[in-house]
Amino acid sequence: MQISDSSTRILAGLLEARTGQQLTMSRRWRIETALSSLLRERAIGTIDELITILVMGKEPSLSQMVVEALLNNETYFFRDRAPFDLLQRHALPELAVRRAKSKRIRIWSAGCSTGQEVYSLAMLFAEDPDKWRGWTIDILGTDVSTSCVERARAGAYSQFEVQRGLGINQMIKWFEECADGWRAVEPLRKPVRFQVHNILEQPPHPGDFDIVLCRNVLLYLSPEKKALAFERLAAGMAEDGWLMLGAGETVIGQTSKLGADIGARGLYRLTGDGSRIEKRQADRRTASGA
Ligand SMILES: C[S@@+](CC[C@H](N)C(=O)[O-])C[C@H]1O[C@@H](n2cnc3c(N)ncnc32)[C@H](O)[C@@H]1O
């Protein structure tokens, strides 16, 4: 099916206006595949016909469905693995000391898709119950897509999805069979919550997140939108918190609010007034006598 240039432009404009995501030329070939089941469900013959309905504005919910269909929701449990090892090795032990008094840790997964990232984080805590007994762990997953958030909240995954990233032992320990496949068990569901949220808006309540993950979300944002997203993410972080991005993503050259944590490659910290990062570097040099 040939999609006209004007239809492509309208769809790209709608997606960018709602989410900041750009439909670059190289991603335009996906439009047809992405919208095919929506067209079938709504008995709409062609994409140009869909555009006519959208432009007439008679079905506001349809435009949200189109946006959600165009978003890339690819995710799986413990995606890329190394970032989770980094959190376990570096951030969580440090937080265990720094938050020993409040015994509270807040994590925000921004752009959590269908929730696998959030349940992976919950597993890090659930697998070490002695260490975290008596702690309040609050893991918030947010996504601009309502359908993703609903799926994440349900915590149910198909056989294929549950096997992506999980070993058989983890799968049996943390998921139980249900009508839809495999559902996360109560200890995994207890610390997590989900909400619809756009990263280009003010950070979600309660803020002051100790760890913010925004992985594989910012890739197709324009430089201006990316700078805004970093501002929002930074505003949601605790003063001594961390930001984690996806593989190949960086804050360097994109924002002055965040800088690399030299002690943990892959984690970013707020630069702050006196530049926390430089101060940390200085502290280390002093400690090592350099
Ligand atoms: C490729 S998935 C990544 C999921 C997960 N973070 C991971 O790395 O596996 C990107 C997610 O970001 C969401 N997203 C895109 N733009 C967004 C925005 N402006 N605000 C919030 N979420 C957004 C998409 O709906 C999608 O679920």
Ligand as a Chemical Component Dictionary entry (heavy atoms), coordinates in Angstrom:
data_LIG
# 
_chem_comp.id                   LIG 
_chem_comp.type                 NON-POLYMER 
_chem_comp.pdbx_formal_charge   0 
_chem_comp.three_letter_code    LIG 
# 
loop_
_chem_comp_atom.comp_id 
_chem_comp_atom.atom_id 
_chem_comp_atom.alt_atom_id 
_chem_comp_atom.type_symbol 
_chem_comp_atom.charge 
_chem_comp_atom.model_Cartn_x 
_chem_comp_atom.model_Cartn_y 
_chem_comp_atom.model_Cartn_z 
_chem_comp_atom.pdbx_ordinal 
LIG C1  C1  C 0  11.820 1.266  23.064 1  
LIG S1  S1  S 1  10.788 1.396  24.464 2  
LIG C2  C2  C 0  11.971 1.208  25.776 3  
LIG C3  C3  C 0  11.395 0.521  26.987 4  
LIG C4  C4  C 0  12.402 0.309  28.129 5  
LIG N1  N1  N 0  12.824 1.556  28.699 6  
LIG C5  C5  C 0  13.587 -0.485 27.635 7  
LIG O1  O1  O 0  14.666 0.076  27.456 8  
LIG O2  O2  O -1 13.436 -1.694 27.424 9  
LIG C6  C6  C 0  10.454 3.156  24.486 10 
LIG C7  C7  C 0  9.213  3.532  25.283 11 
LIG O3  O3  O 0  9.214  4.955  25.461 12 
LIG C8  C8  C 0  7.879  5.410  25.373 13 
LIG N2  N2  N 0  7.906  6.848  25.044 14 
LIG C9  C9  C 0  8.184  7.427  23.862 15 
LIG N3  N3  N 0  8.084  8.767  23.963 16 
LIG C10 C10 C 0  7.729  9.045  25.231 17 
LIG C11 C11 C 0  7.454  10.234 25.952 18 
LIG N4  N4  N 0  7.517  11.441 25.364 19 
LIG N5  N5  N 0  7.120  10.142 27.265 20 
LIG C12 C12 C 0  7.037  8.938  27.865 21 
LIG N6  N6  N 0  7.271  7.761  27.236 22 
LIG C13 C13 C 0  7.607  7.812  25.938 23 
LIG C14 C14 C 0  7.269  4.539  24.300 24 
LIG O4  O4  O 0  5.858  4.492  24.402 25 
LIG C15 C15 C 0  7.930  3.188  24.575 26 
LIG O5  O5  O 0  7.128  2.385  25.390 27 
# 
loop_
_chem_comp_bond.comp_id 
_chem_comp_bond.atom_id_1 
_chem_comp_bond.atom_id_2 
_chem_comp_bond.value_order 
_chem_comp_bond.pdbx_ordinal 
LIG C1  S1  SING 1  
LIG S1  C2  SING 2  
LIG S1  C6  SING 3  
LIG C2  C3  SING 4  
LIG C3  C4  SING 5  
LIG C4  N1  SING 6  
LIG C4  C5  SING 7  
LIG C5  O1  DOUB 8  
LIG C5  O2  SING 9  
LIG C6  C7  SING 10 
LIG C7  O3  SING 11 
LIG C7  C15 SING 12 
LIG O3  C8  SING 13 
LIG C8  N2  SING 14 
LIG C8  C14 SING 15 
LIG N2  C9  SING 16 
LIG N2  C13 SING 17 
LIG C9  N3  DOUB 18 
LIG N3  C10 SING 19 
LIG C10 C11 SING 20 
LIG C10 C13 DOUB 21 
LIG C11 N4  SING 22 
LIG C11 N5  DOUB 23 
LIG N5  C12 SING 24 
LIG C12 N6  DOUB 25 
LIG N6  C13 SING 26 
LIG C14 O4  SING 27 
LIG C14 C15 SING 28 
LIG C15 O5  SING 29 
# 
